[in-house]
């Protein structure tokens, strides 16, 4: 048994190093490409390139957030932060979403002004730089391809970068359209489309980060399924004071009082329930309180409306 634990820890540490390397390479690639897009976007007078640069900057923030969650999740709890620092990822997500909304506002304002006052665009520059975006975003997505099914942060990074490759393709199409038609209005229109994509991808982040900061049940958690599970436990006649909240953007905690008139069933029961909550429902930190349902000493937290 000690040998198995050592192998598991070694594999987890090795996997963490692989993820760290992937995040570092991805952030470096995207930061370099953002600088290229901003430079050529200004030279080519292309709002679509500048909008895509803002979008790719959001990629850097999203990747940094995912990496930070991975690193903070490995930090040991302290006397001051007894849950560790995982919840800081919720704050980072909220700040990320708010900054992205400000970026969208700036892109939209400039695009509307360009629609009213069109500016000639260097279409070939737009096309070639956007093609570079397809390459960078696809290469970044491939870095997270292997482990996307085993780690929520990695899966989020993979999906984000794959979607961004599609956005860069949209910029290429706008450039080709301008090249053959001379319709310079396609550039600001595409920047508005990119702004809409940013809002669409950011709105869920903003909503979820606000909800998690208010200790809402994470959206991936099946609360009705958990309640049904508790109601079917052997020797459990009732349960109350059930609370489920996100400790971070990836970890979920749960507390509940289980009424068992036959008395405390022992540590084996607690361990088994905790394991099933983890394996079946994704709850990584469960705290169970056993009560006998003594009518002379009722639990003050039994009514559902009491917190």
Helices and strands as residue ranges (DSSP letters): H 2-44, H 47-72, H 88-116, H 123-143, H 152-181, H 185-213, H 223-231, E 238-246, E 252-259, H 267-281, E 285-291, G 295-297
